[in-house]
């Protein structure tokens, strides 16, 4: 039972890590946006919507590919992918 709990926790932690990746992407996009147009609020909503949609796609794909964490090899592959993404966006941690 402890192994099952650890596996579930590991799977759910990667959902958190995916959210962190996309939070970093959002910070990067906001930082790099030069033209906020006539309505900065609309520009911000557009940026957030795009990043949020991308995040949702990856979250859903992750659950599908790993069968909600029940395929160890796929879980491991996703973990590696997410770790690489976290590293790629490490400059936008905070």
HELIX and SHEET records of a PDB file:
HELIX    1   1 UNK A    2  UNK A   32  1                                  31    
HELIX    2   2 UNK A   40  UNK A   66  1                                  27    
HELIX    3   3 UNK A   72  UNK A   88  1                                  17    
HELIX    4   4 UNK A   90  UNK A   92  5                                   3    
END                                                                             
